[in-house]
Amino acid sequence: MLTIFDIPRKFPFGQIVMTPGVKHLLPDDAYYSSIVNLLVKHGELQQGLLSNSDHKLNQEALEDGSRIFSAFNVQGEKVWVITEADRSSTCILLPGEY
């Protein structure tokens, strides 16, 4: 089983946090694997629900050190994953919790 520490990524995540809304959205029987799946997609800069221009900004962020933003569909809901510019933390949240 892939652990959070083994996730392939193009940038550091820093401290990983999640909001209550995401916690309640994820199914109990697949909670951990759902989090790992989101972080794998985010760490690989998968486009997910982002526009082409936002996806390009993420690729540029690897060079310029700006924040990295991802959006994915989970259980029919949009979930955001944001890594801060200083790479100190990554937050998994629902758009309404921003």
Helices and strands as residue ranges (DSSP letters): G 4-6, E 15-18, H 20-25, G 28-30, H 31-43, H 52-64, E 68-74, E 77-83, E 89-93, G 95-97
